[in-house]
Amino acid sequence: MNKSALRQLYKTKRAELPSQERLRLDDLMLLQFQQFDFSAIQTVLTYWPMDGQAEPNTHLFSGYLRYRVPGLVMAYPTTDLSSHTMTAFSIHEDTVYHTNIWGIKEPTEGSVIAPDQIDLVLVPMLICDKMGYRVGYGKGFYDRYLAGCRQDLVSIGFSYFDPIDKIADTGQFDVPLTYCITPHQTYEF
């Protein structure tokens, strides 16, 4: 299947999961996430799950990292619609957020963190394939951002569903994940 068909299919599949089931699956993914060695992680770029999209609860994973990694620098992305680029801004407990035109919460302030300073990126996705290529929301912001990061960057996507065999229309600018965490398994690419 191509990205467009997969996007529609997995948006529907995710939306059909009852909220109580998603809570259970989020907890199982957190258990998988807790198996990682985060000793080399000092800066993480995460994201706020979108309302109404039944996304995995990234606040669980971010909260665990805050607990596990003293002095962790946490960042959230902001998007520039005119240049189709993304910038990481550091956040803190008093950060104010606004909601952009796609319904994504972004920080209104913070220090810019250069892509080469990021150690870990939590990447939004709907599904990925067995090579680590993912289907996101179709704008390419994360692929462009990840292409500018260090080679040793760790990128993790969270999915309620196991990877499919192959996304039919991956392109030269698509950047594969390092890991995909599902409720029952962690896939390394």
OpenMM code with the backbone's topology and positions (N, CA, C; nanometers):
from openmm import Vec3, app, unit

residues = "MET ASN LYS SER ALA LEU ARG GLN LEU TYR LYS THR LYS ARG ALA GLU LEU PRO SER GLN GLU ARG LEU ARG LEU ASP ASP LEU MET LEU LEU GLN PHE GLN GLN PHE ASP PHE SER ALA ILE GLN THR VAL LEU THR TYR TRP PRO MET ASP GLY GLN ALA GLU PRO ASN THR HIS LEU PHE SER GLY TYR LEU ARG TYR ARG VAL PRO GLY LEU VAL MET ALA TYR PRO THR THR ASP LEU SER SER HIS THR MET THR ALA PHE SER ILE HIS GLU ASP THR VAL TYR HIS THR ASN ILE TRP GLY ILE LYS GLU PRO THR GLU GLY SER VAL ILE ALA PRO ASP GLN ILE ASP LEU VAL LEU VAL PRO MET LEU ILE CYS ASP LYS MET GLY TYR ARG VAL GLY TYR GLY LYS GLY PHE TYR ASP ARG TYR LEU ALA GLY CYS ARG GLN ASP LEU VAL SER ILE GLY PHE SER TYR PHE ASP PRO ILE ASP LYS ILE ALA ASP THR GLY GLN PHE ASP VAL PRO LEU THR TYR CYS ILE THR PRO HIS GLN THR TYR GLU PHE".split()
positions = [
    Vec3(0.0840, -0.1193, 0.0000),
    Vec3(0.0000, 0.0000, 0.0000),
    Vec3(0.0879, 0.1247, 0.0000),
    Vec3(0.0350, 0.2329, -0.0563),
    Vec3(0.1087, 0.3580, -0.0547),
    Vec3(0.0756, 0.4375, 0.0724),
    Vec3(0.1507, 0.5453, 0.0939),
    Vec3(0.1369, 0.6239, 0.2169),
    Vec3(-0.0038, 0.6785, 0.2354),
    Vec3(-0.0625, 0.7276, 0.1287),
    Vec3(-0.1956, 0.7874, 0.1395),
    Vec3(-0.2985, 0.6855, 0.1873),
    Vec3(-0.2974, 0.5667, 0.1284),
    Vec3(-0.3911, 0.4617, 0.1691),
    Vec3(-0.3624, 0.4149, 0.3112),
    Vec3(-0.2355, 0.3994, 0.3446),
    Vec3(-0.1980, 0.3584, 0.4799),
    Vec3(-0.2378, 0.4639, 0.5828),
    Vec3(-0.2186, 0.5900, 0.5482),
    Vec3(-0.2548, 0.6999, 0.6387),
    Vec3(-0.4037, 0.6908, 0.6730),
    Vec3(-0.4863, 0.6762, 0.5723),
    Vec3(-0.6310, 0.6682, 0.5939),
    Vec3(-0.6673, 0.5434, 0.6755),
    Vec3(-0.6097, 0.4285, 0.6381),
    Vec3(-0.6395, 0.3033, 0.7065),
    Vec3(-0.6024, 0.3094, 0.8541),
    Vec3(-0.4810, 0.3570, 0.8848),
    Vec3(-0.4355, 0.3531, 1.0239),
    Vec3(-0.4918, 0.4671, 1.1080),
    Vec3(-0.5331, 0.5749, 1.0477),
    Vec3(-0.6084, 0.6768, 1.1227),
    Vec3(-0.7405, 0.6156, 1.1688),
    Vec3(-0.8041, 0.5429, 1.0789),
    Vec3(-0.9312, 0.4788, 1.1117),
    Vec3(-0.9116, 0.3710, 1.2172),
    Vec3(-0.8126, 0.2844, 1.1987),
    Vec3(-0.7875, 0.1768, 1.2951),
    Vec3(-0.7577, 0.2328, 1.4340),
    Vec3(-0.6789, 0.3393, 1.4385),
    Vec3(-0.6442, 0.3990, 1.5673),
    Vec3(-0.7679, 0.4609, 1.6324),
    Vec3(-0.8493, 0.5303, 1.5520),
    Vec3(-0.9703, 0.5940, 1.6043),
    Vec3(-1.0706, 0.4915, 1.6567),
    Vec3(-1.0673, 0.3706, 1.6022),
    Vec3(-1.1605, 0.2656, 1.6447),
    Vec3(-1.1211, 0.1993, 1.7767),
    Vec3(-0.9995, 0.2237, 1.8221),
    Vec3(-0.9579, 0.1672, 1.9509),
    Vec3(-1.0310, 0.2410, 2.0632),
    Vec3(-1.0997, 0.1691, 2.1502),
    Vec3(-1.1656, 0.2363, 2.2636),
    Vec3(-1.0622, 0.3065, 2.3518),
    Vec3(-1.1019, 0.4156, 2.4144),
    Vec3(-1.0077, 0.4957, 2.4937),
    Vec3(-0.9454, 0.4142, 2.6067),
    Vec3(-1.0212, 0.3254, 2.6700),
    Vec3(-0.9654, 0.2414, 2.7767),
    Vec3(-0.8587, 0.1480, 2.7218),
    Vec3(-0.8785, 0.0974, 2.6010),
    Vec3(-0.7800, 0.0103, 2.5383),
    Vec3(-0.6531, 0.0887, 2.5049),
    Vec3(-0.6675, 0.2112, 2.4568),
    Vec3(-0.5499, 0.2949, 2.4276),
    Vec3(-0.4702, 0.3220, 2.5542),
    Vec3(-0.5379, 0.3461, 2.6658),
    Vec3(-0.4678, 0.3672, 2.7932),
    Vec3(-0.3853, 0.2437, 2.8294),
    Vec3(-0.4431, 0.1262, 2.8112),
    Vec3(-0.3729, 0.0011, 2.8408),
    Vec3(-0.2531, -0.0169, 2.7478),
    Vec3(-0.2740, 0.0109, 2.6191),
    Vec3(-0.1652, -0.0034, 2.5213),
    Vec3(-0.0538, 0.0984, 2.5473),
    Vec3(-0.0907, 0.2209, 2.5884),
    Vec3(0.0102, 0.3215, 2.6238),
    Vec3(0.0966, 0.2725, 2.7399),
    Vec3(0.0331, 0.2121, 2.8394),
    Vec3(0.1085, 0.1589, 2.9538),
    Vec3(0.2038, 0.0482, 2.9101),
    Vec3(0.1582, -0.0377, 2.8196),
    Vec3(0.2456, -0.1441, 2.7692),
    Vec3(0.3630, -0.0866, 2.6903),
    Vec3(0.3386, 0.0194, 2.6124),
    Vec3(0.4493, 0.0831, 2.5393),
    Vec3(0.5468, 0.1494, 2.6353),
    Vec3(0.4951, 0.2065, 2.7438),
    Vec3(0.5841, 0.2651, 2.8441),
    Vec3(0.6759, 0.1581, 2.9030),
    Vec3(0.6235, 0.0395, 2.9275),
    Vec3(0.7080, -0.0700, 2.9784),
    Vec3(0.8183, -0.1042, 2.8781),
    Vec3(0.7874, -0.1050, 2.7496),
    Vec3(0.8892, -0.1289, 2.6466),
    Vec3(0.9931, -0.0159, 2.6479),
    Vec3(0.9459, 0.1072, 2.6572),
    Vec3(1.0323, 0.2258, 2.6565),
    Vec3(1.1285, 0.2236, 2.7752),
    Vec3(1.0820, 0.1752, 2.8895),
    Vec3(1.1643, 0.1727, 3.0105),
    Vec3(1.2805, 0.0739, 3.0009),
    Vec3(1.2838, -0.0098, 2.8993),
    Vec3(1.3920, -0.1058, 2.8817),
    Vec3(1.5165, -0.0438, 2.8184),
    Vec3(1.5047, 0.0781, 2.7659),
    Vec3(1.6173, 0.1437, 2.6990),
    Vec3(1.7183, 0.1966, 2.8004),
    Vec3(1.8420, 0.2065, 2.7570),
    Vec3(1.9478, 0.2705, 2.8348),
    Vec3(1.9529, 0.4169, 2.7909),
    Vec3(1.9131, 0.5060, 2.8781),
    Vec3(1.9080, 0.6481, 2.8453),
    Vec3(2.0286, 0.7247, 2.9006),
    Vec3(2.1355, 0.6548, 2.9387),
    Vec3(2.2505, 0.7202, 3.0025),
    Vec3(2.3192, 0.8216, 2.9108),
    Vec3(2.3091, 0.8068, 2.7807),
    Vec3(2.3750, 0.9002, 2.6881),
    Vec3(2.2809, 1.0110, 2.6398),
    Vec3(2.1580, 1.0120, 2.6895),
    Vec3(2.0583, 1.1092, 2.6444),
    Vec3(2.0603, 1.2314, 2.7361),
    Vec3(2.0815, 1.3473, 2.6766),
    Vec3(2.0773, 1.4728, 2.7527),
    Vec3(1.9710, 1.5687, 2.6992),
    Vec3(1.9374, 1.5543, 2.5696),
    Vec3(1.8406, 1.6440, 2.5057),
    Vec3(1.7447, 1.5614, 2.4218),
    Vec3(1.6153, 1.5833, 2.4443),
    Vec3(1.5134, 1.5088, 2.3708),
    Vec3(1.4139, 1.6049, 2.3063),
    Vec3(1.3766, 1.5735, 2.1837),
    Vec3(1.2699, 1.6445, 2.1148),
    Vec3(1.1486, 1.5525, 2.1159),
    Vec3(1.0417, 1.5981, 2.1764),
    Vec3(0.9191, 1.5200, 2.1836),
    Vec3(0.8065, 1.6024, 2.1223),
    Vec3(0.6846, 1.5595, 2.1361),
    Vec3(0.5717, 1.6328, 2.0799),
    Vec3(0.4484, 1.6102, 2.1664),
    Vec3(0.3538, 1.7003, 2.1537),
    Vec3(0.2282, 1.6934, 2.2262),
    Vec3(0.1297, 1.6133, 2.1413),
    Vec3(0.0705, 1.5055, 2.1937),
    Vec3(-0.0246, 1.4293, 2.1123),
    Vec3(-0.1456, 1.5154, 2.0754),
    Vec3(-0.1878, 1.5045, 1.9502),
    Vec3(-0.2980, 1.5870, 1.9013),
    Vec3(-0.4321, 1.5388, 1.9547),
    Vec3(-0.5148, 1.6335, 1.9960),
    Vec3(-0.6503, 1.6024, 2.0384),
    Vec3(-0.7270, 1.5439, 1.9201),
    Vec3(-0.8058, 1.4425, 1.9470),
    Vec3(-0.8919, 1.3852, 1.8450),
    Vec3(-0.8236, 1.2924, 1.7460),
    Vec3(-0.6928, 1.2657, 1.7610),
    Vec3(-0.6218, 1.1790, 1.6677),
    Vec3(-0.5873, 1.0427, 1.7272),
    Vec3(-0.6247, 1.0195, 1.8530),
    Vec3(-0.5995, 0.8911, 1.9201),
    Vec3(-0.4520, 0.8524, 1.9139),
    Vec3(-0.3640, 0.9525, 1.9278),
    Vec3(-0.2198, 0.9259, 1.9260),
    Vec3(-0.1749, 0.8657, 2.0590),
    Vec3(-0.0664, 0.7882, 2.0568),
    Vec3(-0.0090, 0.7423, 2.1839),
    Vec3(0.0240, 0.8615, 2.2742),
    Vec3(0.0113, 0.8393, 2.4043),
    Vec3(0.0309, 0.9462, 2.5020),
    Vec3(0.1800, 0.9697, 2.5272),
    Vec3(0.2385, 1.0588, 2.4510),
    Vec3(0.3814, 1.0871, 2.4648),
    Vec3(0.4159, 1.1513, 2.5989),
    Vec3(0.3173, 1.2061, 2.6685),
    Vec3(0.3448, 1.2638, 2.8009),
    Vec3(0.3952, 1.1559, 2.8979),
    Vec3(0.3489, 1.0324, 2.8806),
    Vec3(0.3993, 0.9220, 2.9645),
    Vec3(0.5487, 0.9017, 2.9436),
    Vec3(0.5909, 0.9009, 2.8182),
    Vec3(0.7306, 0.8747, 2.7851),
    Vec3(0.8192, 0.9927, 2.8261),
    Vec3(0.7705, 1.1129, 2.8020),
    Vec3(0.8453, 1.2328, 2.8416),
    Vec3(0.8583, 1.2410, 2.9933),
    Vec3(0.7487, 1.2091, 3.0625),
    Vec3(0.7519, 1.2119, 3.2085),
    Vec3(0.8509, 1.1110, 3.2647),
    Vec3(0.8552, 0.9930, 3.2058),
    Vec3(0.9524, 0.8931, 3.2491),
    Vec3(1.0956, 0.9434, 3.2267),
    Vec3(1.1205, 1.0048, 3.1113),
    Vec3(1.2546, 1.0568, 3.0838),
    Vec3(1.2941, 1.1648, 3.1842),
    Vec3(1.2005, 1.2525, 3.2178),
    Vec3(1.2300, 1.3573, 3.3168),
    Vec3(1.2709, 1.2950, 3.4499),
    Vec3(1.2024, 1.1891, 3.4889),
    Vec3(1.2323, 1.1195, 3.6135),
    Vec3(1.3678, 1.0487, 3.6050),
    Vec3(1.3943, 0.9848, 3.4934),
    Vec3(1.5110, 0.8971, 3.4769),
    Vec3(1.6410, 0.9708, 3.4470),
    Vec3(1.6320, 1.0874, 3.3811),
    Vec3(1.7525, 1.1584, 3.3344),
    Vec3(1.7618, 1.2950, 3.4031),
    Vec3(1.8401, 1.3051, 3.5110),
    Vec3(1.8560, 1.4345, 3.5779),
    Vec3(1.9146, 1.5383, 3.4815),
    Vec3(1.8607, 1.6583, 3.4838),
    Vec3(1.9119, 1.7663, 3.4004),
    Vec3(1.8722, 1.7559, 3.2538),
    Vec3(1.7782, 1.6674, 3.2213),
    Vec3(1.7345, 1.6498, 3.0831),
    Vec3(1.6815, 1.7804, 3.0249),
    Vec3(1.7246, 1.8110, 2.9043),
    Vec3(1.6685, 1.9242, 2.8311),
    Vec3(1.5591, 1.8682, 2.7402),
    Vec3(1.4378, 1.9191, 2.7579),
    Vec3(1.3227, 1.8728, 2.6810),
    Vec3(1.2852, 1.9833, 2.5830),
    Vec3(1.2559, 1.9433, 2.4588),
    Vec3(1.2177, 2.0394, 2.3556),
    Vec3(1.0923, 1.9920, 2.2839),
    Vec3(1.0178, 2.0900, 2.2342),
    Vec3(0.9011, 2.0634, 2.1499),
    Vec3(0.9232, 2.1369, 2.0185),
    Vec3(0.8645, 2.0870, 1.9101),
    Vec3(0.8827, 2.1530, 1.7807),
    Vec3(0.7835, 2.2662, 1.7575),
    Vec3(0.8288, 2.3614, 1.6774),
    Vec3(0.7385, 2.4595, 1.6184),
    Vec3(0.7574, 2.4488, 1.4672),
    Vec3(0.6539, 2.4779, 1.3936),
    Vec3(0.6599, 2.4638, 1.2487),
    Vec3(0.6507, 2.5993, 1.1810),
    Vec3(0.7220, 2.6115, 1.0712),
    Vec3(0.7150, 2.7305, 0.9861),
    Vec3(0.6482, 2.6863, 0.8565),
    Vec3(0.5251, 2.7282, 0.8377),
    Vec3(0.4472, 2.6824, 0.7237),
    Vec3(0.4980, 2.7366, 0.5909),
    Vec3(0.5629, 2.8530, 0.5933),
    Vec3(0.6111, 2.9104, 0.4677),
    Vec3(0.7334, 2.8361, 0.4146),
    Vec3(0.8199, 2.7887, 0.5033),
    Vec3(0.9410, 2.7181, 0.4595),
    Vec3(0.9312, 2.5663, 0.4780),
    Vec3(0.8206, 2.5203, 0.5361),
    Vec3(0.8002, 2.3776, 0.5651),
    Vec3(0.9143, 2.3208, 0.6493),
    Vec3(0.9554, 2.3990, 0.7501),
    Vec3(1.0626, 2.3558, 0.8394),
    Vec3(1.0116, 2.3507, 0.9829),
    Vec3(1.0897, 2.2868, 1.0658),
    Vec3(1.0586, 2.2677, 1.2055),
    Vec3(1.1779, 2.3153, 1.2877),
    Vec3(1.1511, 2.3748, 1.4029),
    Vec3(1.2552, 2.4206, 1.4942),
    Vec3(1.2246, 2.3650, 1.6324),
    Vec3(1.3266, 2.3193, 1.7024),
    Vec3(1.3104, 2.2684, 1.8391),
    Vec3(1.3304, 2.3820, 1.9383),
    Vec3(1.2364, 2.3968, 2.0299),
    Vec3(1.2450, 2.4969, 2.1363),
    Vec3(1.2438, 2.4264, 2.2710),
    Vec3(1.3365, 2.4647, 2.3590),
    Vec3(1.3386, 2.4068, 2.4932),
    Vec3(1.2119, 2.4489, 2.5673),
    Vec3(1.1668, 2.3605, 2.6540),
    Vec3(1.0470, 2.3891, 2.7334),
    Vec3(1.0791, 2.3707, 2.8804),
    Vec3(0.9908, 2.4208, 2.9661),
    Vec3(1.0004, 2.4029, 3.1108),
    Vec3(0.8583, 2.3959, 3.1647),
    Vec3(0.8450, 2.3794, 3.2942),
    Vec3(0.7107, 2.3560, 3.3503),
    Vec3(0.6154, 2.4736, 3.3323),
    Vec3(0.6653, 2.5942, 3.3105),
    Vec3(0.5779, 2.7105, 3.2921),
    Vec3(0.5624, 2.7515, 3.1459),
    Vec3(0.6098, 2.6702, 3.0535),
    Vec3(0.5992, 2.7037, 2.9114),
    Vec3(0.4527, 2.7193, 2.8721),
    Vec3(0.4267, 2.8220, 2.7928),
    Vec3(0.2931, 2.8474, 2.7382),
    Vec3(0.2910, 2.7914, 2.5963),
    Vec3(0.1803, 2.7275, 2.5596),
    Vec3(0.1660, 2.6666, 2.4272),
    Vec3(0.0505, 2.7322, 2.3529),
    Vec3(0.0583, 2.7289, 2.2212),
    Vec3(-0.0558, 2.7678, 2.1384),
    Vec3(-0.0824, 2.6519, 2.0429),
    Vec3(-0.2007, 2.6499, 1.9853),
    Vec3(-0.2372, 2.5429, 1.8929),
    Vec3(-0.2291, 2.5966, 1.7508),
    Vec3(-0.1512, 2.5290, 1.6643),
    Vec3(-0.1355, 2.5770, 1.5268),
    Vec3(-0.2557, 2.5357, 1.4409),
    Vec3(-0.2508, 2.5649, 1.3125),
    Vec3(-0.3664, 2.5412, 1.2259),
    Vec3(-0.3998, 2.3934, 1.2081),
    Vec3(-0.3062, 2.3032, 1.2384),
    Vec3(-0.3315, 2.1591, 1.2277),
    Vec3(-0.3742, 2.0977, 1.3613),
    Vec3(-0.3878, 2.1825, 1.4640),
    Vec3(-0.4279, 2.1315, 1.5941),
    Vec3(-0.3122, 2.0801, 1.6773),
    Vec3(-0.1893, 2.1200, 1.6430),
    Vec3(-0.0702, 2.0755, 1.7154),
    Vec3(-0.0286, 2.1840, 1.8146),
    Vec3(-0.0105, 2.1443, 1.9406),
    Vec3(0.0345, 2.2401, 2.0424),
    Vec3(0.1842, 2.2646, 2.0259),
    Vec3(0.2209, 2.3927, 2.0240),
    Vec3(0.3605, 2.4342, 2.0083),
    Vec3(0.3956, 2.5352, 2.1171),
    Vec3(0.5217, 2.5347, 2.1635),
    Vec3(0.5625, 2.6343, 2.2632),
    Vec3(0.5652, 2.7740, 2.2013),
    Vec3(0.5286, 2.8735, 2.2814),
    Vec3(0.5317, 3.0119, 2.2336),
    Vec3(0.6640, 3.0796, 2.2647),
    Vec3(0.7477, 3.0136, 2.3433),
    Vec3(0.8765, 3.0706, 2.3828),
    Vec3(0.9744, 2.9578, 2.4100),
    Vec3(1.0980, 2.9940, 2.4344),
    Vec3(1.2014, 2.8963, 2.4660),
    Vec3(1.3251, 2.9235, 2.3843),
    Vec3(1.4327, 2.8582, 2.4207),
    Vec3(1.5582, 2.8706, 2.3475),
    Vec3(1.5595, 2.7710, 2.2327),
    Vec3(1.6108, 2.8142, 2.1181),
    Vec3(1.6237, 2.7245, 2.0040),
    Vec3(1.7338, 2.6235, 2.0334),
    Vec3(1.7061, 2.4985, 2.0042),
    Vec3(1.8058, 2.3928, 2.0186),
    Vec3(1.8394, 2.3434, 1.8783),
    Vec3(1.9651, 2.3496, 1.8430),
    Vec3(2.0093, 2.3087, 1.7095),
    Vec3(1.9894, 2.1584, 1.6910),
    Vec3(1.9580, 2.1153, 1.5693),
    Vec3(1.9372, 1.9719, 1.5437),
    Vec3(2.0554, 1.8843, 1.5859),
    Vec3(2.1776, 1.9364, 1.5757),
    Vec3(2.2929, 1.8541, 1.6128),
    Vec3(2.3120, 1.8432, 1.7643),
    Vec3(2.2275, 1.9118, 1.8413),
    Vec3(2.2334, 1.9022, 1.9872),
    Vec3(2.1314, 1.8025, 2.0429),
    Vec3(2.0460, 1.7510, 1.9569),
    Vec3(1.9404, 1.6583, 1.9991),
    Vec3(1.9969, 1.5156, 2.0018),
    Vec3(1.9696, 1.4439, 2.1109),
    Vec3(2.0142, 1.3051, 2.1249),
    Vec3(1.9044, 1.2046, 2.0898),
    Vec3(1.7800, 1.2418, 2.1185),
    Vec3(1.6660, 1.1529, 2.1015),
    Vec3(1.5486, 1.2321, 2.0470),
    Vec3(1.4805, 1.1763, 1.9466),
    Vec3(1.3578, 1.2376, 1.8939),
    Vec3(1.2464, 1.1349, 1.9027),
    Vec3(1.1360, 1.1741, 1.9664),
    Vec3(1.0141, 1.0941, 1.9645),
    Vec3(0.9351, 1.1424, 1.8441),
    Vec3(0.9110, 1.0527, 1.7500),
    Vec3(0.8582, 1.0897, 1.6185),
    Vec3(0.7128, 1.0458, 1.6051),
    Vec3(0.6223, 1.1383, 1.5681),
    Vec3(0.4835, 1.0971, 1.5463),
    Vec3(0.4708, 1.0094, 1.4222),
    Vec3(0.3779, 0.9158, 1.4282),
    Vec3(0.3594, 0.8252, 1.3151),
    Vec3(0.2247, 0.7568, 1.3256),
    Vec3(0.1815, 0.7024, 1.2139),
    Vec3(0.0612, 0.6191, 1.2104),
    Vec3(0.0987, 0.4717, 1.2008),
    Vec3(0.1978, 0.4413, 1.1171),
    Vec3(0.2459, 0.3043, 1.0979),
    Vec3(0.3857, 0.3121, 1.0366),
    Vec3(0.4625, 0.2056, 1.0512),
    Vec3(0.5922, 0.1988, 0.9838),
    Vec3(0.6061, 0.0626, 0.9186),
    Vec3(0.7093, 0.0508, 0.8362),
    Vec3(0.7347, -0.0791, 0.7740),
    Vec3(0.8554, -0.1453, 0.8402),
    Vec3(0.8896, -0.2624, 0.7948),
    Vec3(0.9948, -0.3418, 0.8589),
    Vec3(1.1356, -0.2892, 0.8321),
    Vec3(1.1471, -0.1810, 0.7553),
    Vec3(1.2761, -0.1150, 0.7355),
    Vec3(1.2848, 0.0143, 0.8178),
    Vec3(1.1785, 0.0466, 0.8907),
    Vec3(1.1792, 0.1652, 0.9756),
    Vec3(1.1223, 0.2899, 0.9106),
    Vec3(1.0775, 0.2794, 0.7855),
    Vec3(1.0147, 0.3951, 0.7215),
    Vec3(0.8734, 0.4079, 0.7744),
    Vec3(0.8321, 0.5310, 0.7984),
    Vec3(0.7041, 0.5522, 0.8643),
    Vec3(0.6085, 0.6322, 0.7766),
    Vec3(0.4824, 0.6203, 0.8113),
    Vec3(0.3787, 0.7057, 0.7546),
    Vec3(0.3402, 0.8028, 0.8649),
    Vec3(0.3611, 0.9310, 0.8379),
    Vec3(0.3199, 1.0351, 0.9312),
    Vec3(0.1931, 1.1004, 0.8786),
    Vec3(0.1865, 1.2316, 0.8960),
    Vec3(0.0658, 1.3030, 0.8550),
    Vec3(0.0791, 1.3676, 0.7176),
    Vec3(0.1910, 1.3432, 0.6494),
    Vec3(0.2009, 1.3781, 0.5091),
    Vec3(0.2614, 1.5120, 0.4736),
    Vec3(0.3185, 1.5815, 0.5684),
    Vec3(0.3765, 1.7133, 0.5378),
    Vec3(0.5288, 1.7096, 0.5281),
    Vec3(0.5936, 1.6048, 0.5787),
    Vec3(0.7381, 1.5886, 0.5655),
    Vec3(0.8239, 1.6686, 0.6624),
    Vec3(0.7635, 1.7323, 0.7616),
    Vec3(0.8411, 1.8144, 0.8554),
    Vec3(0.9467, 1.7326, 0.9289),
    Vec3(0.9086, 1.6159, 0.9796),
    Vec3(1.0034, 1.5357, 1.0571),
    Vec3(1.1143, 1.4788, 0.9700),
    Vec3(1.0830, 1.4333, 0.8498),
    Vec3(1.1890, 1.3812, 0.7626),
    Vec3(1.2911, 1.4905, 0.7316),
    Vec3(1.2443, 1.6120, 0.7033),
    Vec3(1.3381, 1.7221, 0.6768),
    Vec3(1.4214, 1.7531, 0.8012),
    Vec3(1.3579, 1.7519, 0.9187),
    Vec3(1.4296, 1.7814, 1.0421),
    Vec3(1.5324, 1.6722, 1.0728),
    Vec3(1.4907, 1.5466, 1.0657),
    Vec3(1.5803, 1.4351, 1.0981),
    Vec3(1.7004, 1.4298, 1.0047),
    Vec3(1.6823, 1.4717, 0.8803),
    Vec3(1.7940, 1.4714, 0.7840),
    Vec3(1.9053, 1.5659, 0.8284),
    Vec3(1.8743, 1.6652, 0.9102),
    Vec3(1.9741, 1.7607, 0.9583),
    Vec3(2.0335, 1.7267, 1.0930),
    Vec3(1.9936, 1.6137, 1.1500),
    Vec3(2.0437, 1.5736, 1.2814),
    Vec3(2.1697, 1.4890, 1.2679),
    Vec3(2.2351, 1.4640, 1.3817),
    Vec3(2.3560, 1.3814, 1.3848),
    Vec3(2.3269, 1.2390, 1.3405),
    Vec3(2.4296, 1.1708, 1.2919),
    Vec3(2.4171, 1.0318, 1.2491),
    Vec3(2.3830, 0.9381, 1.3658),
    Vec3(2.4279, 0.9727, 1.4874),
    Vec3(2.4033, 0.8855, 1.6030),
    Vec3(2.2736, 0.9186, 1.6770),
    Vec3(2.1920, 1.0050, 1.6193),
    Vec3(2.0627, 1.0383, 1.6777),
    Vec3(1.9786, 0.9115, 1.6923),
    Vec3(1.9053, 0.9019, 1.8021),
    Vec3(1.8103, 0.7934, 1.8213),
    Vec3(1.6710, 0.8504, 1.7952),
    Vec3(1.5978, 0.7868, 1.7044),
    Vec3(1.4597, 0.8289, 1.6765),
    Vec3(1.3673, 0.7119, 1.7069),
    Vec3(1.2626, 0.7419, 1.7830),
    Vec3(1.1687, 0.6386, 1.8259),
    Vec3(1.0279, 0.6803, 1.7872),
    Vec3(0.9571, 0.5893, 1.7214),
    Vec3(0.8155, 0.6071, 1.6941),
    Vec3(0.7360, 0.5098, 1.7798),
    Vec3(0.6146, 0.5480, 1.8135),
    Vec3(0.5255, 0.4640, 1.8947),
    Vec3(0.4024, 0.4300, 1.8122),
    Vec3(0.3666, 0.3022, 1.8100),
    Vec3(0.2519, 0.2590, 1.7311),
    Vec3(0.1744, 0.1523, 1.8055),
    Vec3(0.0435, 0.1605, 1.7954),
    Vec3(-0.0406, 0.0562, 1.8526),
    Vec3(-0.0360, -0.0710, 1.7671),
    Vec3(0.0234, -0.0607, 1.6479),
    Vec3(0.0206, -0.1700, 1.5507),
    Vec3(0.1629, -0.2108, 1.5113),
    Vec3(0.1819, -0.3386, 1.4840),
    Vec3(0.3108, -0.3894, 1.4390),
    Vec3(0.3442, -0.3354, 1.2997),
    Vec3(0.4725, -0.3239, 1.2675),
    Vec3(0.5108, -0.2753, 1.1338),
    Vec3(0.4534, -0.3640, 1.0224),
    Vec3(0.4253, -0.3006, 0.9111),
    Vec3(0.3823, -0.3732, 0.7919),
    Vec3(0.5070, -0.4141, 0.7141),
    Vec3(0.4915, -0.4976, 0.6134),
    Vec3(0.6076, -0.5438, 0.5369),
    Vec3(0.6792, -0.4299, 0.4662),
    Vec3(0.6057, -0.3496, 0.3879),
    Vec3(0.6723, -0.2453, 0.3097),
    Vec3(0.5739, -0.1349, 0.2740),
    Vec3(0.6203, -0.0116, 0.2842),
    Vec3(0.5455, 0.1037, 0.2337),
    Vec3(0.5851, 0.1181, 0.0874),
    Vec3(0.4883, 0.1173, -0.0017),
    Vec3(0.5152, 0.1103, -0.1456),
    Vec3(0.5855, 0.2332, -0.2021),
    Vec3(0.5621, 0.3491, -0.1440),
    Vec3(0.6126, 0.4711, -0.2073),
    Vec3(0.7084, 0.5513, -0.1195),
    Vec3(0.8002, 0.4829, -0.0509),
    Vec3(0.9030, 0.5581, 0.0215),
    Vec3(0.9933, 0.6260, -0.0813),
    Vec3(1.0488, 0.7402, -0.0405),
    Vec3(1.1323, 0.8168, -0.1325),
    Vec3(1.2705, 0.8420, -0.0764),
    Vec3(1.3536, 0.9057, -0.1573),
    Vec3(1.4928, 0.9284, -0.1181),
    Vec3(1.5070, 1.0214, 0.0017),
    Vec3(1.4043, 1.1025, 0.0302),
    Vec3(1.4139, 1.1962, 0.1420),
    Vec3(1.3498, 1.1429, 0.2699),
    Vec3(1.2940, 1.0230, 0.2647),
    Vec3(1.2370, 0.9621, 0.3843),
    Vec3(1.3500, 0.9131, 0.4742),
    Vec3(1.3370, 0.9383, 0.6023),
    Vec3(1.4395, 0.9004, 0.6997),
    Vec3(1.3817, 0.7911, 0.7898),
    Vec3(1.4440, 0.6731, 0.7941),
    Vec3(1.3899, 0.5653, 0.8777),
    Vec3(1.4108, 0.5924, 1.0266),
    Vec3(1.3241, 0.5334, 1.1055),
    Vec3(1.3361, 0.5383, 1.2503),
    Vec3(1.4524, 0.4504, 1.2959),
    Vec3(1.4986, 0.4732, 1.4169),
    Vec3(1.5932, 0.3820, 1.4809),
    Vec3(1.5157, 0.2669, 1.5454),
    Vec3(1.4032, 0.3021, 1.6096),
    Vec3(1.3195, 0.2037, 1.6776),
    Vec3(1.1718, 0.2371, 1.6582),
    Vec3(1.0897, 0.1337, 1.6618),
    Vec3(0.9447, 0.1489, 1.6739),
    Vec3(0.9026, 0.0676, 1.7949),
    Vec3(0.8328, 0.1334, 1.8858),
    Vec3(0.7828, 0.0660, 2.0048),
    Vec3(0.6340, 0.0406, 1.9872),
    Vec3(0.5957, -0.0853, 2.0023),
    Vec3(0.4554, -0.1249, 2.0017),
    Vec3(0.4225, -0.1775, 2.1412),
    Vec3(0.2977, -0.2056, 2.1698),
    Vec3(0.2645, -0.2545, 2.3042),
    Vec3(0.3350, -0.3847, 2.3435),
    Vec3(0.3727, -0.4668, 2.2462),
    Vec3(0.4269, -0.5976, 2.2808),
    Vec3(0.5693, -0.6219, 2.2334),
    Vec3(0.6267, -0.5268, 2.1609),
    Vec3(0.7609, -0.5495, 2.1073),
    Vec3(0.8264, -0.4164, 2.0691),
    Vec3(0.9585, -0.4149, 2.0753),
    Vec3(1.0366, -0.3031, 2.0241),
    Vec3(1.1097, -0.3530, 1.9005),
    Vec3(1.0939, -0.2797, 1.7910),
    Vec3(1.1599, -0.3137, 1.6645),
    Vec3(1.2785, -0.2216, 1.6453),
    Vec3(1.3912, -0.2778, 1.6116),
    Vec3(1.5124, -0.1995, 1.5821),
    Vec3(1.5411, -0.2088, 1.4331),
    Vec3(1.5746, -0.0945, 1.3744),
    Vec3(1.5989, -0.0900, 1.2273),
    Vec3(1.7433, -0.0557, 1.1975),
] * unit.nanometer
topology = app.Topology()
chain = topology.addChain("A")
for resn in residues:
    res = topology.addResidue(resn, chain)
    for name in ("N", "CA", "C"):
        topology.addAtom(name, app.Element.getBySymbol(name[0]), res)
